[in-house]
Amino acid sequence: MIVHVVLFTFSERADAEEARARLLTMSGKIPGLVSVEAGLDVTRSARSYDLALITRHTSKEALDAYQTHPVHVEVATFIRERMTGAAAVDFEAEAQS
């Protein structure tokens, strides 16, 4: 399982809210995408990002395919046009017992 985490900043809270809603619509539409979580920051501190995305993928290949899938590309285009910054990390999740 590959976990994909992205943190976003926006100048407008409404853009972060709309981005969250659009990210959640990807669930069930992309092969190999196991789950989608997206949440708005509640502390709004100086070090906070506005929106967090966590997706889980069956494999690295599934993550690669997700990046170019039309559903993701449409959502990502909306976000890129409005975000002011982002940070990401992808990692292999350890098996849970």
DAGIDA-V499115 format. One record per pair of residues at least 24 apart in sequence whose ideal C-beta (glycine too) atoms are under 8 Angstrom apart, sorted by the first residue. I is the first residue (numbers start at 0). J is the second residue. Records with the same first field share a line. If there is no record, write none. Layout:
I = J ; J
This chain:
0 = 33 ; 55 ; 56 ; 57 ; 91 ; 92
1 = 55 ; 56 ; 57 ; 58 ; 59 ; 61 ; 62 ; 89 ; 90 ; 91 ; 92
2 = 53 ; 54 ; 55 ; 56 ; 89 ; 90 ; 91 ; 92
3 = 52 ; 53 ; 54 ; 55 ; 56 ; 62 ; 65 ; 87 ; 89
4 = 51 ; 52 ; 53 ; 87 ; 88 ; 89 ; 90
5 = 51 ; 52 ; 85 ; 86 ; 87
6 = 48 ; 50 ; 51 ; 52 ; 85 ; 86 ; 87
7 = 48 ; 49 ; 50 ; 51 ; 52 ; 78 ; 82 ; 84 ; 85
8 = 48 ; 49 ; 82 ; 83 ; 84 ; 85
9 = 49 ; 50 ; 81 ; 82 ; 83
10 = 83
11 = 81
12 = 49
14 = 81 ; 82
15 = 39 ; 49 ; 50
17 = 77
18 = 50 ; 74 ; 77 ; 78 ; 81 ; 82
19 = 50
21 = 74 ; 77 ; 78
22 = 52 ; 74 ; 78
24 = 70 ; 74
25 = 54 ; 70 ; 71 ; 74
28 = 70
29 = 64 ; 65 ; 68 ; 70 ; 71
30 = 61 ; 64 ; 68
31 = 56 ; 57 ; 58 ; 60 ; 61 ; 62 ; 64 ; 65
32 = 56 ; 61 ; 65
33 = 57
48 = 84 ; 86
55 = 92
62 = 89
